[in-house]
Amino acid sequence: MILARVVRIAVVVAILALVVTLALAFRRDPHDIKTGTIGKPAPAFTLQRLDGSGEVSLADLSGKVVVINFFASWCLPCTQENPALVRVYERYRGSDVVLLGVNIQESRENGLAYVRRMGMGWASLSDDDGRVVLSYGVFVPPETFFIGPDGVIAGRHIGPIDEDTLVTAIETLRARAVR
Amino acid sequence: MNGRVLIAIAALALAAALVFAARPHEVTADERIDQITTELRCPVCQSLSVKDSTSETAKQMRDLVAQRVRDGRTNAEIEAEFRAAYGDWILLSPPVASWSGLVWLVPIAALVAGLVLVTGRLRGTDPMRPAQPSATEVAALRDRVAREEAAEG
């Protein structure tokens, strides 16, 4: 008798847990995945520019809002999001916001040709051996990371990003830095 | 040579092979790389390990694992580096000491529940069936029914 009641309660609890889990899973924006790196210091890196004009080190950008966009020329969503990146780059050019492109999983020649074709004026870097991709936990391009002036990864966007999302994330970090 | 001798020789050869295979030996770097990459999930594939995938990402992950093994890192340290970036998802088998590790309790719970049910049925007391009323309870119920019938006239 007692066991039968316990089993019934267990079934009800299991169904409730399933419903709550599904509700939470479907409520979340699939582009905003909180994996291990969110809220932690951004992994340091020093990468060469695609055009061979030197290196860029993340450590040198301390105190600034850094937006890192992982891209590749073979990635169609990267092409789709590029106009938004160009507008945001022009909007914050010369400010405390730095946009970096990290070209992944292709030759430097292909990456550089893409950068020139798409009018990407910001620093585009080459992650030849994929170490930066793996340290940031990138799945497939495009992915965009937002790093605050404190050097901590504040947000991540998987998939093509739009101008509103970029500006909102950047302004949130700038406001936090002022406070 | 009769059949018994042949069987004895075969059994001895089998035992020797088992002993040889189970002998303690130092795991080589390549074996460690295989072990680790077998447990890591390829991030751009459908349920494939890094070892089995031919993707560029999996190749870069294998190179990184090989580098870390050469650096003298332990298997746990190397896995922890990938978990820090990708979360527990990067492991094909969820670690026991984590929320996702609760999945390991499901078959154990199902087994225990099944054993309880089977034991109950074998003893003739189905735990899912309500218990039979005792003789005193039956007598009290009959008495109550009789009283209610008398009251209704």
Interface residues (C-beta under 8 A of the other chain):
Chain A: M1 L3 A4 V7 T35 G36 T37 K40 P43 Q105 D129 G130 R131 V133 L134 S135 Y136 G137 V138 F139 V140
Chain B: P43 V44 E56 T57 Q60 M61 D63 L64 F82 R83 A84 A85 Y86 G87 W89 A113 V116 G120 P127 M128 R129 P130 A131
